[in-house]
Amino acid sequence: MTLSDADIALALRLADAAGEAVRPHFRSGIAAERKGDATPVTLADRAAEEAMRRILKAEAPRDTVIGEEFGAAAGTSGRSWVLDPIDGTASFLAGRPIFGTLIALVVEGWPVLGVIDQPILRERWIGATGRPTTFNGAPARTRACRRLSDATLATTGPQYFDDHDGAHFMGLAARTDHKRMVMGGDCYNYALLASGHLDLVCEAGLKLHDWAALVPVIEGAGGTMCDWNGDPLHAGSDGHVLALGDPARLEDAVEALACNH
């Protein structure tokens, strides 16, 4: 589909509103609660999502809204805005500015527009189908990777893999430049990959709000995102996510993930 400038402008207004809600709480000693899945949530998460939902209710009332904190509000347009107000709440609570607000537009299950916004550093990546990804208004490009053994791999942390997935992840890690492997970062790792600073990001257990915004950003920068089998990501994907800056390494990475010895 062809995205309109109005869609992109709306996504940017959402990011602005979320940033205004988040910034006052950063390094403020804000308290956290535990959700049902034991992950932390703060007043900042909720305030940012509420701010975005208010705008969407006024400006796109027929669109579905799916948010991490407040669930789904069904629409009738066939379009869904997918929101993660703070992806990386643990980093936010630790005072590390490597979390991000994620905003995606998903049409018929496929992400077509994505924003990664880091409100403290005021860094913003915008990806849209048919358009090049930008970082703060300038083109963002992934980098070439001649061999998998040269690749710098990132993941949020080993605690997010179960034993089975962890074994497969380590099969991939063993074939990369594992002395340079990066731990921590959530969505910020994907932003860095889009700007040519990392080569691979590999995760499991992600939900739609965790990854939908990332796909257009990575792909518009010249990279690719898929599941661990190499298949494109869509709303029905199982949460196993692989991002590559150089699509030429896809077959190598999928093969390495399939081996856990």
Phi, psi and omega in degrees: 000159177263124179277144177269157173300330180294323177298315181294318179298321178295316179300322180290325175295323176298315180296319178300315182295319178296317179299320178297326179284328186276317190305319181297340184264351184289131182055034181259357185080019182303142180277156178238149171250169175252130176279180182300331179268011177077001177280151183280152175216146183231170173303325181295318177304310185291319180296321181293317179293320178299320179298318180291320180295324178299318179294315181295322178298324181279323190254341180219060189294341181271351182275144172291146175237126178238116181236152181298320189272329187237013172073206188252137170243111190289142175240189185236002188272346187084002179249144179229129170267125184246122191238133168233101189297320173223101174272109186108046181299327178298318177294319177303314181293332180275002180075022181259119184278055178236018170270179178199158169268130181247130180227125180229148167249123183243129181237121181053037176089355184247130177290128181240348180212135179215142175233131168248116184239124174256101192286341180279312178279350182056051176248135184217125175252135180232123177236138180213139180307129178083002180229151176288144176292143176238151172238113184049041174091348180255153180301138175248135181224139172289171181248158177286151177221109189290324181221148177300328180292345177268352191283139170267121185255142177229151171206159183292321177172152182295337182293348181269358176257138167282178186299319182294309181294324179298323178295320179290321176301316181294333173297320176290314182302323182296337182262359177256183175280077191291347175291342180250012183299139184252128175249140181091151175134337178047228184295338183296331177298320181291323176297317179294325176296318180298332180265008172086023181256344177228164181250325185219143166229134183226127181215165176223159176077017181279150175256169184307319181291341179282330190237343188301318181290338186284327187300307180296328179294311181294313186290324178289345177265001178104359180264193178216150174231144184200179171273184185289350175267356182090007181273148181299150179276136176215177187301337179267004181295157191269005176096357172274117190235136177227127177241136181230134175286326180246107181301341179295342180266005185299309182300320179297317183291317179297319178298318180294322179294331181286344181254135178230033177246000000 
